[in-house]
Amino acid sequence: MSEIVRHKNSIELTKDCKHCVILGTVEDVADEYILKLAQWATSLWDYEKIKMWKKSDTLAPGYYIRMAEKGTYKVHVLDESMMKDLFDGARKDSPARLKDWEKKELVAYVDWYVDDIC
């Protein structure tokens, strides 16, 4: 697992080739949220079961496939239910509820290169 990287408007972490990102007003977003996103991306969500990957550059919720100089990569942008799981404490293994998370205009996504060998 890589180190957590913080920028003004993002938190990033890569685990097992899954690049996890939380965008938005992140100064009050603790490390536990990006760590949990990375955990779920590598163990909870089964991306092999997703059969329809749309071609798009959007950050709207969904599953996308994109092209880049380094090759083809997939992107999973969390939907409202998954955002509640992550930030609202909706699952038993969720982090504690992040106060006013709905007002922070957060977007969370996971991306990875299709041909990466991890």
C-alpha positions as protocol buffer text, in pm:
chain_id: "A"
residue {
  index: 1
  type: MET
  ca { x: 0 y: 0 z: 0 }
}
residue {
  index: 2
  type: SER
  ca { x: 127 y: 346 z: -84 }
}
residue {
  index: 3
  type: GLU
  ca { x: 128 y: 642 z: 150 }
}
residue {
  index: 4
  type: ILE
  ca { x: -175 y: 866 z: 180 }
}
residue {
  index: 5
  type: VAL
  ca { x: -126 y: 1176 z: -33 }
}
residue {
  index: 6
  type: ARG
  ca { x: -314 y: 1491 z: 61 }
}
residue {
  index: 7
  type: HIS
  ca { x: -368 y: 1794 z: -161 }
}
residue {
  index: 8
  type: LYS
  ca { x: -588 y: 2097 z: -104 }
}
residue {
  index: 9
  type: ASN
  ca { x: -891 y: 1931 z: -265 }
}
residue {
  index: 10
  type: SER
  ca { x: -810 y: 1560 z: -260 }
}
residue {
  index: 11
  type: ILE
  ca { x: -688 y: 1260 z: -63 }
}
residue {
  index: 12
  type: GLU
  ca { x: -531 y: 969 z: -253 }
}
residue {
  index: 13
  type: LEU
  ca { x: -412 y: 620 z: -171 }
}
residue {
  index: 14
  type: THR
  ca { x: -314 y: 324 z: -389 }
}
residue {
  index: 15
  type: LYS
  ca { x: -359 y: -31 z: -266 }
}
residue {
  index: 16
  type: ASP
  ca { x: -311 y: -342 z: -482 }
}
residue {
  index: 17
  type: CYS
  ca { x: -311 y: -128 z: -799 }
}
residue {
  index: 18
  type: LYS
  ca { x: -641 y: 39 z: -703 }
}
residue {
  index: 19
  type: HIS
  ca { x: -593 y: 417 z: -698 }
}
residue {
  index: 20
  type: CYS
  ca { x: -849 y: 557 z: -452 }
}
residue {
  index: 21
  type: VAL
  ca { x: -941 y: 925 z: -445 }
}
residue {
  index: 22
  type: ILE
  ca { x: -1171 y: 1149 z: -244 }
}
residue {
  index: 23
  type: LEU
  ca { x: -1224 y: 1491 z: -404 }
}
residue {
  index: 24
  type: GLY
  ca { x: -1383 y: 1803 z: -261 }
}
residue {
  index: 25
  type: THR
  ca { x: -1358 y: 1987 z: 68 }
}
residue {
  index: 26
  type: VAL
  ca { x: -1132 y: 1729 z: 234 }
}
residue {
  index: 27
  type: GLU
  ca { x: -953 y: 1917 z: 512 }
}
residue {
  index: 28
  type: ASP
  ca { x: -1184 y: 1757 z: 775 }
}
residue {
  index: 29
  type: VAL
  ca { x: -1182 y: 1413 z: 609 }
}
residue {
  index: 30
  type: ALA
  ca { x: -970 y: 1182 z: 826 }
}
residue {
  index: 31
  type: ASP
  ca { x: -737 y: 917 z: 689 }
}
residue {
  index: 32
  type: GLU
  ca { x: -977 y: 643 z: 800 }
}
residue {
  index: 33
  type: TYR
  ca { x: -1212 y: 728 z: 509 }
}
residue {
  index: 34
  type: ILE
  ca { x: -952 y: 681 z: 234 }
}
residue {
  index: 35
  type: LEU
  ca { x: -822 y: 371 z: 411 }
}
residue {
  index: 36
  type: LYS
  ca { x: -1174 y: 224 z: 419 }
}
residue {
  index: 37
  type: LEU
  ca { x: -1230 y: 315 z: 53 }
}
residue {
  index: 38
  type: ALA
  ca { x: -910 y: 128 z: -36 }
}
residue {
  index: 39
  type: GLN
  ca { x: -1013 y: -170 z: 176 }
}
residue {
  index: 40
  type: TRP
  ca { x: -1355 y: -195 z: 12 }
}
residue {
  index: 41
  type: ALA
  ca { x: -1208 y: -143 z: -337 }
}
residue {
  index: 42
  type: THR
  ca { x: -975 y: -437 z: -289 }
}
residue {
  index: 43
  type: SER
  ca { x: -1196 y: -676 z: -94 }
}
residue {
  index: 44
  type: LEU
  ca { x: -1567 y: -586 z: -80 }
}
residue {
  index: 45
  type: TRP
  ca { x: -1655 y: -477 z: -433 }
}
residue {
  index: 46
  type: ASP
  ca { x: -1619 y: -747 z: -700 }
}
residue {
  index: 47
  type: TYR
  ca { x: -1536 y: -559 z: -1018 }
}
residue {
  index: 48
  type: GLU
  ca { x: -1527 y: -882 z: -1219 }
}
residue {
  index: 49
  type: LYS
  ca { x: -1908 y: -896 z: -1184 }
}
residue {
  index: 50
  type: ILE
  ca { x: -1953 y: -560 z: -1359 }
}
residue {
  index: 51
  type: LYS
  ca { x: -2032 y: -637 z: -1722 }
}
residue {
  index: 52
  type: MET
  ca { x: -2113 y: -290 z: -1854 }
}
residue {
  index: 53
  type: TRP
  ca { x: -1837 y: -31 z: -1844 }
}
residue {
  index: 54
  type: LYS
  ca { x: -1935 y: 293 z: -2020 }
}
residue {
  index: 55
  type: LYS
  ca { x: -1693 y: 508 z: -2217 }
}
residue {
  index: 56
  type: SER
  ca { x: -1703 y: 848 z: -2048 }
}
residue {
  index: 57
  type: ASP
  ca { x: -1489 y: 1108 z: -1873 }
}
residue {
  index: 58
  type: THR
  ca { x: -1762 y: 1203 z: -1625 }
}
residue {
  index: 59
  type: LEU
  ca { x: -1740 y: 1192 z: -1247 }
}
residue {
  index: 60
  type: ALA
  ca { x: -2107 y: 1095 z: -1222 }
}
residue {
  index: 61
  type: PRO
  ca { x: -2169 y: 773 z: -1029 }
}
residue {
  index: 62
  type: GLY
  ca { x: -2106 y: 460 z: -1234 }
}
residue {
  index: 63
  type: TYR
  ca { x: -1851 y: 231 z: -1395 }
}
residue {
  index: 64
  type: TYR
  ca { x: -1639 y: 368 z: -1678 }
}
residue {
  index: 65
  type: ILE
  ca { x: -1361 y: 264 z: -1910 }
}
residue {
  index: 66
  type: ARG
  ca { x: -1120 y: 524 z: -2042 }
}
residue {
  index: 67
  type: MET
  ca { x: -811 y: 548 z: -2257 }
}
residue {
  index: 68
  type: ALA
  ca { x: -487 y: 716 z: -2151 }
}
residue {
  index: 69
  type: GLU
  ca { x: -132 y: 732 z: -2278 }
}
residue {
  index: 70
  type: LYS
  ca { x: -36 y: 448 z: -2043 }
}
residue {
  index: 71
  type: GLY
  ca { x: -326 y: 230 z: -2159 }
}
residue {
  index: 72
  type: THR
  ca { x: -687 y: 147 z: -2081 }
}
residue {
  index: 73
  type: TYR
  ca { x: -812 y: 207 z: -1730 }
}
residue {
  index: 74
  type: LYS
  ca { x: -1136 y: 156 z: -1542 }
}
residue {
  index: 75
  type: VAL
  ca { x: -1304 y: 400 z: -1305 }
}
residue {
  index: 76
  type: HIS
  ca { x: -1565 y: 332 z: -1040 }
}
residue {
  index: 77
  type: VAL
  ca { x: -1733 y: 650 z: -914 }
}
residue {
  index: 78
  type: LEU
  ca { x: -1927 y: 579 z: -595 }
}
residue {
  index: 79
  type: ASP
  ca { x: -2303 y: 625 z: -604 }
}
residue {
  index: 80
  type: GLU
  ca { x: -2512 y: 784 z: -327 }
}
residue {
  index: 81
  type: SER
  ca { x: -2558 y: 456 z: -140 }
}
residue {
  index: 82
  type: MET
  ca { x: -2185 y: 385 z: -138 }
}
residue {
  index: 83
  type: MET
  ca { x: -2112 y: 742 z: -31 }
}
residue {
  index: 84
  type: LYS
  ca { x: -2349 y: 693 z: 263 }
}
residue {
  index: 85
  type: ASP
  ca { x: -2170 y: 370 z: 346 }
}
residue {
  index: 86
  type: LEU
  ca { x: -1839 y: 553 z: 351 }
}
residue {
  index: 87
  type: PHE
  ca { x: -1928 y: 888 z: 510 }
}
residue {
  index: 88
  type: ASP
  ca { x: -2258 y: 832 z: 693 }
}
residue {
  index: 89
  type: GLY
  ca { x: -2171 y: 519 z: 888 }
}
residue {
  index: 90
  type: ALA
  ca { x: -2431 y: 312 z: 701 }
}
residue {
  index: 91
  type: ARG
  ca { x: -2242 y: -21 z: 725 }
}
residue {
  index: 92
  type: LYS
  ca { x: -2125 y: -206 z: 1034 }
}
residue {
  index: 93
  type: ASP
  ca { x: -1766 y: -166 z: 916 }
}
residue {
  index: 94
  type: SER
  ca { x: -1805 y: 199 z: 810 }
}
residue {
  index: 95
  type: PRO
  ca { x: -1597 y: 472 z: 970 }
}
residue {
  index: 96
  type: ALA
  ca { x: -1781 y: 703 z: 1209 }
}
residue {
  index: 97
  type: ARG
  ca { x: -2018 y: 949 z: 1044 }
}
residue {
  index: 98
  type: LEU
  ca { x: -1836 y: 1248 z: 895 }
}
residue {
  index: 99
  type: LYS
  ca { x: -2014 y: 1559 z: 1023 }
}
residue {
  index: 100
  type: ASP
  ca { x: -2182 y: 1759 z: 742 }
}
residue {
  index: 101
  type: TRP
  ca { x: -2033 y: 1536 z: 474 }
}
residue {
  index: 102
  type: GLU
  ca { x: -2325 y: 1612 z: 241 }
}
residue {
  index: 103
  type: LYS
  ca { x: -2228 y: 1982 z: 237 }
}
residue {
  index: 104
  type: LYS
  ca { x: -1865 y: 1912 z: 141 }
}
residue {
  index: 105
  type: GLU
  ca { x: -1951 y: 1819 z: -221 }
}
residue {
  index: 106
  type: LEU
  ca { x: -1736 y: 1509 z: -199 }
}
residue {
  index: 107
  type: VAL
  ca { x: -1674 y: 1266 z: -484 }
}
residue {
  index: 108
  type: ALA
  ca { x: -1504 y: 933 z: -426 }
}
residue {
  index: 109
  type: TYR
  ca { x: -1370 y: 706 z: -697 }
}
residue {
  index: 110
  type: VAL
  ca { x: -1139 y: 415 z: -762 }
}
residue {
  index: 111
  type: ASP
  ca { x: -939 y: 373 z: -1082 }
}
residue {
  index: 112
  type: TRP
  ca { x: -686 y: 122 z: -1213 }
}
residue {
  index: 113
  type: TYR
  ca { x: -509 y: 28 z: -1534 }
}
residue {
  index: 114
  type: VAL
  ca { x: -659 y: -283 z: -1690 }
}
residue {
  index: 115
  type: ASP
  ca { x: -323 y: -434 z: -1781 }
}
residue {
  index: 116
  type: ASP
  ca { x: -146 y: -372 z: -1449 }
}
residue {
  index: 117
  type: ILE
  ca { x: -10 y: -684 z: -1287 }
}
residue {
  index: 118
  type: CYS
  ca { x: -38 y: -659 z: -909 }
}
